Amino acid sequence: LRLAPEHVALFRFLLEAYDNCAYFTVLERRTALLKLVFSPQRERAARRALAEISRSLPFSLEEWPLPGFPGASETASQS
């Protein structure tokens, strides 16, 4: 997930409001690239939360693993 760096705190606040259906880790601080993590059982709830959050906060979703991102292939193989 990518969004403006100044919106990371607001995104965290909004995501937590959806019963903690997911959490994120910051992959690149300067460009606000976040990796969203959720269990397979919570995927529908997480995607629904993202759809609702997107109404008030612009961001873009990118599927993981990101092509060319260092360490993406190792992380994907461990999942």
Distance bins in CASP14 RR format, pairs under 12 A and 6 or more apart:
PFRMAT RR
TARGET T0000
AUTHOR 0000-0000-0000
RMODE 2
METHOD distances of the structure
MODEL  1
1 7 0 0 0 0 0 1 0 0 0 0 0
1 8 0 0 0 0 0 1 0 0 0 0 0
1 11 0 0 0 0 1 0 0 0 0 0 0
1 12 0 0 0 0 0 1 0 0 0 0 0
1 15 0 0 0 0 1 0 0 0 0 0 0
1 22 0 0 0 0 1 0 0 0 0 0 0
1 23 0 0 0 0 0 1 0 0 0 0 0
1 24 1 0 0 1 0 0 0 0 0 0 0
1 25 0 0 0 0 0 1 0 0 0 0 0
1 26 0 0 0 0 0 1 0 0 0 0 0
1 27 0 0 0 0 1 0 0 0 0 0 0
1 28 0 0 0 0 0 1 0 0 0 0 0
1 31 0 0 0 0 0 1 0 0 0 0 0
1 32 0 0 0 0 1 0 0 0 0 0 0
1 33 1 0 0 1 0 0 0 0 0 0 0
1 34 1 0 1 0 0 0 0 0 0 0 0
1 35 1 0 0 1 0 0 0 0 0 0 0
1 36 1 0 1 0 0 0 0 0 0 0 0
1 37 0 0 0 0 0 1 0 0 0 0 0
1 38 0 0 0 0 0 1 0 0 0 0 0
1 46 0 0 0 0 0 1 0 0 0 0 0
1 47 0 0 0 0 0 1 0 0 0 0 0
1 49 0 0 0 0 0 1 0 0 0 0 0
1 50 1 0 0 1 0 0 0 0 0 0 0
1 53 0 0 0 0 1 0 0 0 0 0 0
1 54 0 0 0 0 0 1 0 0 0 0 0
1 57 0 0 0 0 0 1 0 0 0 0 0
1 58 0 0 0 0 0 1 0 0 0 0 0
1 59 1 0 1 0 0 0 0 0 0 0 0
1 60 1 0 0 1 0 0 0 0 0 0 0
1 61 1 0 1 0 0 0 0 0 0 0 0
1 62 1 0 0 1 0 0 0 0 0 0 0
1 63 0 0 0 0 0 1 0 0 0 0 0
1 64 0 0 0 0 1 0 0 0 0 0 0
1 66 0 0 0 0 0 1 0 0 0 0 0
2 8 0 0 0 0 0 1 0 0 0 0 0
2 11 0 0 0 0 0 1 0 0 0 0 0
2 24 0 0 0 0 0 1 0 0 0 0 0
2 26 0 0 0 0 0 1 0 0 0 0 0
2 27 0 0 0 0 1 0 0 0 0 0 0
2 28 0 0 0 0 1 0 0 0 0 0 0
2 30 0 0 0 0 0 1 0 0 0 0 0
2 31 1 0 0 1 0 0 0 0 0 0 0
2 32 1 0 0 1 0 0 0 0 0 0 0
2 33 1 0 1 0 0 0 0 0 0 0 0
2 34 1 0 0 1 0 0 0 0 0 0 0
2 35 0 0 0 0 0 1 0 0 0 0 0
2 36 0 0 0 0 0 1 0 0 0 0 0
2 57 0 0 0 0 0 1 0 0 0 0 0
2 58 0 0 0 0 1 0 0 0 0 0 0
2 59 1 0 0 1 0 0 0 0 0 0 0
2 60 1 0 1 0 0 0 0 0 0 0 0
2 61 0 0 0 0 1 0 0 0 0 0 0
2 62 1 0 0 1 0 0 0 0 0 0 0
2 66 0 0 0 0 0 1 0 0 0 0 0
2 69 0 0 0 0 0 1 0 0 0 0 0
3 9 0 0 0 0 0 1 0 0 0 0 0
3 10 0 0 0 0 1 0 0 0 0 0 0
3 11 1 0 0 1 0 0 0 0 0 0 0
3 12 0 0 0 0 0 1 0 0 0 0 0
3 14 0 0 0 0 0 1 0 0 0 0 0
3 15 0 0 0 0 0 1 0 0 0 0 0
3 24 0 0 0 0 0 1 0 0 0 0 0
3 26 0 0 0 0 0 1 0 0 0 0 0
3 28 0 0 0 0 0 1 0 0 0 0 0
3 31 0 0 0 0 1 0 0 0 0 0 0
3 32 1 0 1 0 0 0 0 0 0 0 0
3 33 0 0 0 0 1 0 0 0 0 0 0
3 34 1 0 0 1 0 0 0 0 0 0 0
3 36 0 0 0 0 0 1 0 0 0 0 0
3 50 0 0 0 0 0 1 0 0 0 0 0
3 53 0 0 0 0 1 0 0 0 0 0 0
3 54 0 0 0 0 1 0 0 0 0 0 0
3 56 0 0 0 0 0 1 0 0 0 0 0
3 57 1 0 0 1 0 0 0 0 0 0 0
3 58 1 0 0 1 0 0 0 0 0 0 0
3 59 1 1 0 0 0 0 0 0 0 0 0
3 60 1 0 0 1 0 0 0 0 0 0 0
3 61 0 0 0 0 0 1 0 0 0 0 0
3 62 0 0 0 0 0 1 0 0 0 0 0
4 10 0 0 0 0 1 0 0 0 0 0 0
4 11 0 0 0 0 1 0 0 0 0 0 0
4 30 0 0 0 0 0 1 0 0 0 0 0
4 31 0 0 0 0 1 0 0 0 0 0 0
4 32 1 0 0 1 0 0 0 0 0 0 0
4 33 0 0 0 0 0 1 0 0 0 0 0
4 34 0 0 0 0 0 1 0 0 0 0 0
4 57 0 0 0 0 1 0 0 0 0 0 0
4 58 1 0 0 1 0 0 0 0 0 0 0
4 59 0 0 0 0 1 0 0 0 0 0 0
4 60 0 0 0 0 0 1 0 0 0 0 0
5 11 0 0 0 0 0 1 0 0 0 0 0
5 26 0 0 0 0 1 0 0 0 0 0 0
5 28 0 0 0 0 1 0 0 0 0 0 0
5 29 1 0 0 1 0 0 0 0 0 0 0
5 30 1 0 0 1 0 0 0 0 0 0 0
5 31 1 0 0 1 0 0 0 0 0 0 0
5 32 1 0 1 0 0 0 0 0 0 0 0
5 33 0 0 0 0 1 0 0 0 0 0 0
5 34 0 0 0 0 0 1 0 0 0 0 0
5 59 0 0 0 0 0 1 0 0 0 0 0
6 30 0 0 0 0 0 1 0 0 0 0 0
6 32 0 0 0 0 1 0 0 0 0 0 0
6 57 0 0 0 0 0 1 0 0 0 0 0
6 58 0 0 0 0 0 1 0 0 0 0 0
7 13 0 0 0 0 0 1 0 0 0 0 0
7 14 0 0 0 0 1 0 0 0 0 0 0
7 15 0 0 0 0 0 1 0 0 0 0 0
7 32 1 0 0 1 0 0 0 0 0 0 0
7 34 0 0 0 0 0 1 0 0 0 0 0
7 53 0 0 0 0 0 1 0 0 0 0 0
7 54 0 0 0 0 0 1 0 0 0 0 0
7 56 0 0 0 0 0 1 0 0 0 0 0
7 57 1 0 1 0 0 0 0 0 0 0 0
7 58 1 0 0 1 0 0 0 0 0 0 0
7 59 1 0 0 1 0 0 0 0 0 0 0
8 14 0 0 0 0 0 1 0 0 0 0 0
8 15 0 0 0 0 0 1 0 0 0 0 0
8 24 0 0 0 0 1 0 0 0 0 0 0
8 25 0 0 0 0 0 1 0 0 0 0 0
8 26 1 0 0 1 0 0 0 0 0 0 0
8 27 0 0 0 0 0 1 0 0 0 0 0
8 28 0 0 0 0 0 1 0 0 0 0 0
8 29 0 0 0 0 1 0 0 0 0 0 0
8 30 0 0 0 0 0 1 0 0 0 0 0
8 31 0 0 0 0 0 1 0 0 0 0 0
8 32 1 0 1 0 0 0 0 0 0 0 0
8 33 0 0 0 0 0 1 0 0 0 0 0
8 34 1 0 0 1 0 0 0 0 0 0 0
8 57 0 0 0 0 0 1 0 0 0 0 0
8 59 0 0 0 0 0 1 0 0 0 0 0
9 15 0 0 0 0 0 1 0 0 0 0 0
9 16 0 0 0 0 0 1 0 0 0 0 0
9 24 0 0 0 0 0 1 0 0 0 0 0
9 26 0 0 0 0 0 1 0 0 0 0 0
9 32 0 0 0 0 0 1 0 0 0 0 0
9 34 0 0 0 0 0 1 0 0 0 0 0
9 57 0 0 0 0 0 1 0 0 0 0 0
10 16 0 0 0 0 0 1 0 0 0 0 0
10 17 0 0 0 0 0 1 0 0 0 0 0
10 32 0 0 0 0 0 1 0 0 0 0 0
10 53 0 0 0 0 1 0 0 0 0 0 0
10 56 0 0 0 0 1 0 0 0 0 0 0
10 57 1 0 0 1 0 0 0 0 0 0 0
10 58 0 0 0 0 0 1 0 0 0 0 0
10 59 0 0 0 0 0 1 0 0 0 0 0
11 17 0 0 0 0 0 1 0 0 0 0 0
11 18 0 0 0 0 0 1 0 0 0 0 0
11 22 0 0 0 0 0 1 0 0 0 0 0
11 23 0 0 0 0 0 1 0 0 0 0 0
11 24 1 0 0 1 0 0 0 0 0 0 0
11 26 0 0 0 0 0 1 0 0 0 0 0
11 32 0 0 0 0 1 0 0 0 0 0 0
11 34 1 0 0 1 0 0 0 0 0 0 0
11 36 0 0 0 0 1 0 0 0 0 0 0
11 49 0 0 0 0 0 1 0 0 0 0 0
11 50 0 0 0 0 1 0 0 0 0 0 0
11 53 1 0 0 1 0 0 0 0 0 0 0
11 54 0 0 0 0 0 1 0 0 0 0 0
11 56 0 0 0 0 0 1 0 0 0 0 0
11 57 1 0 0 1 0 0 0 0 0 0 0
11 58 0 0 0 0 0 1 0 0 0 0 0
11 59 1 0 0 1 0 0 0 0 0 0 0
12 18 0 0 0 0 0 1 0 0 0 0 0
12 20 0 0 0 0 0 1 0 0 0 0 0
12 22 0 0 0 0 0 1 0 0 0 0 0
12 23 0 0 0 0 1 0 0 0 0 0 0
12 24 1 0 0 1 0 0 0 0 0 0 0
12 25 0 0 0 0 0 1 0 0 0 0 0
12 26 0 0 0 0 0 1 0 0 0 0 0
12 32 0 0 0 0 0 1 0 0 0 0 0
12 34 0 0 0 0 1 0 0 0 0 0 0
12 36 0 0 0 0 0 1 0 0 0 0 0
12 53 0 0 0 0 0 1 0 0 0 0 0
12 57 0 0 0 0 0 1 0 0 0 0 0
13 20 0 0 0 0 0 1 0 0 0 0 0
13 53 0 0 0 0 1 0 0 0 0 0 0
13 56 0 0 0 0 0 1 0 0 0 0 0
13 57 0 0 0 0 1 0 0 0 0 0 0
14 20 0 0 0 0 0 1 0 0 0 0 0
14 21 0 0 0 0 0 1 0 0 0 0 0
14 22 0 0 0 0 0 1 0 0 0 0 0
14 24 0 0 0 0 0 1 0 0 0 0 0
14 49 0 0 0 0 1 0 0 0 0 0 0
14 50 0 0 0 0 1 0 0 0 0 0 0
14 51 0 0 0 0 0 1 0 0 0 0 0
14 52 0 0 0 0 1 0 0 0 0 0 0
14 53 1 0 1 0 0 0 0 0 0 0 0
14 54 0 0 0 0 1 0 0 0 0 0 0
14 55 0 0 0 0 0 1 0 0 0 0 0
14 56 1 0 0 1 0 0 0 0 0 0 0
14 57 1 0 0 1 0 0 0 0 0 0 0
14 59 0 0 0 0 0 1 0 0 0 0 0
15 21 1 0 0 1 0 0 0 0 0 0 0
15 22 1 0 0 1 0 0 0 0 0 0 0
15 23 1 0 0 1 0 0 0 0 0 0 0
15 24 1 0 0 1 0 0 0 0 0 0 0
15 34 0 0 0 0 1 0 0 0 0 0 0
15 36 0 0 0 0 1 0 0 0 0 0 0
15 37 0 0 0 0 0 1 0 0 0 0 0
15 38 0 0 0 0 0 1 0 0 0 0 0
15 42 0 0 0 0 0 1 0 0 0 0 0
15 45 0 0 0 0 0 1 0 0 0 0 0
15 46 0 0 0 0 1 0 0 0 0 0 0
15 48 0 0 0 0 0 1 0 0 0 0 0
15 49 1 0 0 1 0 0 0 0 0 0 0
15 50 0 0 0 0 1 0 0 0 0 0 0
15 52 0 0 0 0 0 1 0 0 0 0 0
15 53 1 0 0 1 0 0 0 0 0 0 0
15 54 0 0 0 0 0 1 0 0 0 0 0
15 57 0 0 0 0 1 0 0 0 0 0 0
15 59 0 0 0 0 0 1 0 0 0 0 0
16 22 0 0 0 0 1 0 0 0 0 0 0
16 23 0 0 0 0 1 0 0 0 0 0 0
16 24 0 0 0 0 0 1 0 0 0 0 0
16 49 0 0 0 0 1 0 0 0 0 0 0
16 53 0 0 0 0 0 1 0 0 0 0 0
17 49 0 0 0 0 1 0 0 0 0 0 0
17 52 0 0 0 0 1 0 0 0 0 0 0
17 53 0 0 0 0 1 0 0 0 0 0 0
17 56 0 0 0 0 0 1 0 0 0 0 0
17 57 0 0 0 0 0 1 0 0 0 0 0
18 36 0 0 0 0 0 1 0 0 0 0 0
18 38 0 0 0 0 0 1 0 0 0 0 0
18 42 0 0 0 0 1 0 0 0 0 0 0
18 44 0 0 0 0 0 1 0 0 0 0 0
18 45 1 0 0 1 0 0 0 0 0 0 0
18 46 1 0 0 1 0 0 0 0 0 0 0
18 47 0 0 0 0 0 1 0 0 0 0 0
18 48 1 0 0 1 0 0 0 0 0 0 0
18 49 1 1 0 0 0 0 0 0 0 0 0
18 50 0 0 0 0 1 0 0 0 0 0 0
18 51 0 0 0 0 0 1 0 0 0 0 0
18 52 1 0 0 1 0 0 0 0 0 0 0
18 53 1 0 0 1 0 0 0 0 0 0 0
19 38 0 0 0 0 0 1 0 0 0 0 0
19 42 0 0 0 0 1 0 0 0 0 0 0
19 45 1 0 0 1 0 0 0 0 0 0 0
19 46 0 0 0 0 0 1 0 0 0 0 0
19 48 0 0 0 0 0 1 0 0 0 0 0
19 49 0 0 0 0 1 0 0 0 0 0 0
20 37 0 0 0 0 0 1 0 0 0 0 0
20 38 0 0 0 0 1 0 0 0 0 0 0
20 39 0 0 0 0 0 1 0 0 0 0 0
20 42 0 0 0 0 1 0 0 0 0 0 0
20 45 0 0 0 0 0 1 0 0 0 0 0
20 46 0 0 0 0 0 1 0 0 0 0 0
20 49 0 0 0 0 1 0 0 0 0 0 0
21 36 0 0 0 0 1 0 0 0 0 0 0
21 37 0 0 0 0 0 1 0 0 0 0 0
21 38 1 0 0 1 0 0 0 0 0 0 0
21 39 0 0 0 0 1 0 0 0 0 0 0
21 41 0 0 0 0 1 0 0 0 0 0 0
21 42 1 0 1 0 0 0 0 0 0 0 0
21 43 0 0 0 0 1 0 0 0 0 0 0
21 44 0 0 0 0 1 0 0 0 0 0 0
21 45 1 0 1 0 0 0 0 0 0 0 0
21 46 1 0 1 0 0 0 0 0 0 0 0
21 47 0 0 0 0 1 0 0 0 0 0 0
21 48 0 0 0 0 1 0 0 0 0 0 0
21 49 1 0 1 0 0 0 0 0 0 0 0
21 50 0 0 0 0 1 0 0 0 0 0 0
21 52 0 0 0 0 0 1 0 0 0 0 0
21 53 0 0 0 0 0 1 0 0 0 0 0
22 34 0 0 0 0 0 1 0 0 0 0 0
22 35 0 0 0 0 0 1 0 0 0 0 0
22 36 1 0 1 0 0 0 0 0 0 0 0
22 37 1 0 0 1 0 0 0 0 0 0 0
22 38 1 1 0 0 0 0 0 0 0 0 0
22 39 0 0 0 0 1 0 0 0 0 0 0
22 40 0 0 0 0 0 1 0 0 0 0 0
22 41 0 0 0 0 0 1 0 0 0 0 0
22 42 1 0 0 1 0 0 0 0 0 0 0
22 43 0 0 0 0 1 0 0 0 0 0 0
22 44 0 0 0 0 0 1 0 0 0 0 0
22 45 0 0 0 0 1 0 0 0 0 0 0
22 46 1 0 1 0 0 0 0 0 0 0 0
22 47 0 0 0 0 1 0 0 0 0 0 0
22 48 0 0 0 0 0 1 0 0 0 0 0
22 49 1 0 0 1 0 0 0 0 0 0 0
22 50 0 0 0 0 1 0 0 0 0 0 0
22 53 0 0 0 0 0 1 0 0 0 0 0
23 34 0 0 0 0 1 0 0 0 0 0 0
23 35 0 0 0 0 1 0 0 0 0 0 0
23 36 1 0 0 1 0 0 0 0 0 0 0
23 37 1 0 1 0 0 0 0 0 0 0 0
23 38 1 0 0 1 0 0 0 0 0 0 0
23 39 0 0 0 0 0 1 0 0 0 0 0
23 42 0 0 0 0 0 1 0 0 0 0 0
23 46 0 0 0 0 1 0 0 0 0 0 0
23 49 0 0 0 0 0 1 0 0 0 0 0
24 32 0 0 0 0 0 1 0 0 0 0 0
24 33 0 0 0 0 0 1 0 0 0 0 0
24 34 1 0 1 0 0 0 0 0 0 0 0
24 35 1 0 0 1 0 0 0 0 0 0 0
24 36 1 0 1 0 0 0 0 0 0 0 0
24 37 1 0 0 1 0 0 0 0 0 0 0
24 38 0 0 0 0 1 0 0 0 0 0 0
24 46 0 0 0 0 0 1 0 0 0 0 0
24 49 0 0 0 0 0 1 0 0 0 0 0
24 50 0 0 0 0 0 1 0 0 0 0 0
24 53 0 0 0 0 0 1 0 0 0 0 0
24 59 0 0 0 0 0 1 0 0 0 0 0
24 61 0 0 0 0 0 1 0 0 0 0 0
24 64 0 0 0 0 0 1 0 0 0 0 0
25 33 0 0 0 0 1 0 0 0 0 0 0
25 34 1 0 0 1 0 0 0 0 0 0 0
25 35 1 0 1 0 0 0 0 0 0 0 0
25 36 0 0 0 0 1 0 0 0 0 0 0
25 37 1 0 0 1 0 0 0 0 0 0 0
25 64 0 0 0 0 0 1 0 0 0 0 0
25 75 0 0 0 0 0 1 0 0 0 0 0
26 32 1 0 0 1 0 0 0 0 0 0 0
26 33 1 0 0 1 0 0 0 0 0 0 0
26 34 1 0 1 0 0 0 0 0 0 0 0
26 35 1 0 0 1 0 0 0 0 0 0 0
26 36 0 0 0 0 0 1 0 0 0 0 0
26 37 0 0 0 0 0 1 0 0 0 0 0
27 33 1 0 1 0 0 0 0 0 0 0 0
27 34 1 0 0 1 0 0 0 0 0 0 0
27 35 1 0 1 0 0 0 0 0 0 0 0
27 36 0 0 0 0 0 1 0 0 0 0 0
27 37 0 0 0 0 0 1 0 0 0 0 0
27 62 0 0 0 0 0 1 0 0 0 0 0
27 64 0 0 0 0 1 0 0 0 0 0 0
27 65 0 0 0 0 0 1 0 0 0 0 0
27 66 0 0 0 0 1 0 0 0 0 0 0
27 69 1 0 0 1 0 0 0 0 0 0 0
27 70 0 0 0 0 1 0 0 0 0 0 0
27 71 0 0 0 0 1 0 0 0 0 0 0
27 72 0 0 0 0 1 0 0 0 0 0 0
27 75 0 0 0 0 1 0 0 0 0 0 0
28 34 0 0 0 0 1 0 0 0 0 0 0
28 35 0 0 0 0 1 0 0 0 0 0 0
28 62 0 0 0 0 0 1 0 0 0 0 0
28 66 0 0 0 0 0 1 0 0 0 0 0
28 69 0 0 0 0 1 0 0 0 0 0 0
28 70 0 0 0 0 0 1 0 0 0 0 0
31 60 0 0 0 0 0 1 0 0 0 0 0
31 62 0 0 0 0 0 1 0 0 0 0 0
31 66 0 0 0 0 0 1 0 0 0 0 0
31 69 0 0 0 0 0 1 0 0 0 0 0
32 57 0 0 0 0 0 1 0 0 0 0 0
32 58 0 0 0 0 0 1 0 0 0 0 0
32 59 0 0 0 0 1 0 0 0 0 0 0
32 60 0 0 0 0 0 1 0 0 0 0 0
33 59 0 0 0 0 0 1 0 0 0 0 0
33 60 0 0 0 0 0 1 0 0 0 0 0
33 61 0 0 0 0 0 1 0 0 0 0 0
33 62 0 0 0 0 1 0 0 0 0 0 0
33 64 0 0 0 0 0 1 0 0 0 0 0
33 66 0 0 0 0 1 0 0 0 0 0 0
33 69 0 0 0 0 1 0 0 0 0 0 0
33 70 0 0 0 0 0 1 0 0 0 0 0
33 72 0 0 0 0 0 1 0 0 0 0 0
34 50 0 0 0 0 0 1 0 0 0 0 0
34 59 0 0 0 0 1 0 0 0 0 0 0
34 60 0 0 0 0 0 1 0 0 0 0 0
34 61 0 0 0 0 0 1 0 0 0 0 0
34 62 0 0 0 0 0 1 0 0 0 0 0
34 64 0 0 0 0 0 1 0 0 0 0 0
34 66 0 0 0 0 0 1 0 0 0 0 0
35 61 0 0 0 0 0 1 0 0 0 0 0
35 62 0 0 0 0 1 0 0 0 0 0 0
35 63 0 0 0 0 0 1 0 0 0 0 0
35 64 1 0 0 1 0 0 0 0 0 0 0
35 65 0 0 0 0 1 0 0 0 0 0 0
35 66 0 0 0 0 1 0 0 0 0 0 0
35 69 0 0 0 0 1 0 0 0 0 0 0
35 71 0 0 0 0 0 1 0 0 0 0 0
35 72 0 0 0 0 1 0 0 0 0 0 0
35 75 0 0 0 0 1 0 0 0 0 0 0
35 76 0 0 0 0 0 1 0 0 0 0 0
35 79 0 0 0 0 0 1 0 0 0 0 0
36 42 0 0 0 0 0 1 0 0 0 0 0
36 43 0 0 0 0 0 1 0 0 0 0 0
36 46 1 0 0 1 0 0 0 0 0 0 0
36 47 0 0 0 0 1 0 0 0 0 0 0
36 49 0 0 0 0 1 0 0 0 0 0 0
36 50 1 0 0 1 0 0 0 0 0 0 0
36 53 0 0 0 0 0 1 0 0 0 0 0
36 59 0 0 0 0 0 1 0 0 0 0 0
36 61 0 0 0 0 1 0 0 0 0 0 0
36 62 0 0 0 0 0 1 0 0 0 0 0
36 63 0 0 0 0 0 1 0 0 0 0 0
36 64 0 0 0 0 1 0 0 0 0 0 0
37 43 0 0 0 0 0 1 0 0 0 0 0
37 46 0 0 0 0 1 0 0 0 0 0 0
37 64 0 0 0 0 1 0 0 0 0 0 0
37 75 0 0 0 0 0 1 0 0 0 0 0
37 79 0 0 0 0 1 0 0 0 0 0 0
38 44 0 0 0 0 1 0 0 0 0 0 0
38 45 1 0 0 1 0 0 0 0 0 0 0
38 46 1 0 1 0 0 0 0 0 0 0 0
38 47 0 0 0 0 1 0 0 0 0 0 0
38 48 0 0 0 0 0 1 0 0 0 0 0
38 49 0 0 0 0 1 0 0 0 0 0 0
38 50 0 0 0 0 0 1 0 0 0 0 0
38 64 0 0 0 0 0 1 0 0 0 0 0
39 45 0 0 0 0 1 0 0 0 0 0 0
39 46 0 0 0 0 1 0 0 0 0 0 0
39 79 0 0 0 0 0 1 0 0 0 0 0
40 46 0 0 0 0 0 1 0 0 0 0 0
40 47 0 0 0 0 0 1 0 0 0 0 0
40 79 0 0 0 0 0 1 0 0 0 0 0
42 48 0 0 0 0 0 1 0 0 0 0 0
42 49 0 0 0 0 1 0 0 0 0 0 0
42 50 0 0 0 0 0 1 0 0 0 0 0
43 49 0 0 0 0 0 1 0 0 0 0 0
43 50 0 0 0 0 0 1 0 0 0 0 0
44 50 0 0 0 0 0 1 0 0 0 0 0
44 51 0 0 0 0 0 1 0 0 0 0 0
45 51 0 0 0 0 0 1 0 0 0 0 0
45 52 0 0 0 0 0 1 0 0 0 0 0
46 52 0 0 0 0 0 1 0 0 0 0 0
46 53 0 0 0 0 0 1 0 0 0 0 0
46 61 0 0 0 0 0 1 0 0 0 0 0
47 53 0 0 0 0 0 1 0 0 0 0 0
47 54 0 0 0 0 0 1 0 0 0 0 0
47 61 0 0 0 0 1 0 0 0 0 0 0
47 63 0 0 0 0 0 1 0 0 0 0 0
48 54 0 0 0 0 0 1 0 0 0 0 0
48 55 0 0 0 0 0 1 0 0 0 0 0
49 55 0 0 0 0 0 1 0 0 0 0 0
49 57 0 0 0 0 0 1 0 0 0 0 0
50 56 0 0 0 0 0 1 0 0 0 0 0
50 57 0 0 0 0 1 0 0 0 0 0 0
50 58 0 0 0 0 0 1 0 0 0 0 0
50 59 0 0 0 0 1 0 0 0 0 0 0
50 60 0 0 0 0 0 1 0 0 0 0 0
50 61 1 0 0 1 0 0 0 0 0 0 0
51 57 0 0 0 0 0 1 0 0 0 0 0
51 59 0 0 0 0 0 1 0 0 0 0 0
51 61 0 0 0 0 1 0 0 0 0 0 0
53 59 1 0 0 1 0 0 0 0 0 0 0
53 61 0 0 0 0 0 1 0 0 0 0 0
54 60 0 0 0 0 1 0 0 0 0 0 0
54 61 0 0 0 0 1 0 0 0 0 0 0
62 68 0 0 0 0 0 1 0 0 0 0 0
62 69 0 0 0 0 1 0 0 0 0 0 0
62 72 0 0 0 0 0 1 0 0 0 0 0
63 69 0 0 0 0 0 1 0 0 0 0 0
63 72 0 0 0 0 0 1 0 0 0 0 0
63 76 0 0 0 0 0 1 0 0 0 0 0
64 71 0 0 0 0 0 1 0 0 0 0 0
64 72 1 0 0 1 0 0 0 0 0 0 0
64 73 0 0 0 0 0 1 0 0 0 0 0
64 75 1 0 0 1 0 0 0 0 0 0 0
64 76 1 0 0 1 0 0 0 0 0 0 0
64 79 0 0 0 0 1 0 0 0 0 0 0
65 71 0 0 0 0 1 0 0 0 0 0 0
65 72 1 1 0 0 0 0 0 0 0 0 0
65 73 1 0 0 1 0 0 0 0 0 0 0
65 74 0 0 0 0 1 0 0 0 0 0 0
65 75 1 0 0 1 0 0 0 0 0 0 0
65 76 1 0 1 0 0 0 0 0 0 0 0
65 77 0 0 0 0 1 0 0 0 0 0 0
65 78 0 0 0 0 0 1 0 0 0 0 0
65 79 0 0 0 0 1 0 0 0 0 0 0
66 72 1 0 1 0 0 0 0 0 0 0 0
66 73 0 0 0 0 1 0 0 0 0 0 0
66 75 0 0 0 0 0 1 0 0 0 0 0
66 76 0 0 0 0 1 0 0 0 0 0 0
67 73 0 0 0 0 1 0 0 0 0 0 0
67 76 0 0 0 0 0 1 0 0 0 0 0
68 76 0 0 0 0 0 1 0 0 0 0 0
69 75 0 0 0 0 1 0 0 0 0 0 0
69 76 0 0 0 0 0 1 0 0 0 0 0
71 77 0 0 0 0 1 0 0 0 0 0 0
71 78 0 0 0 0 0 1 0 0 0 0 0
72 78 0 0 0 0 0 1 0 0 0 0 0
72 79 0 0 0 0 0 1 0 0 0 0 0
73 79 0 0 0 0 0 1 0 0 0 0 0
END
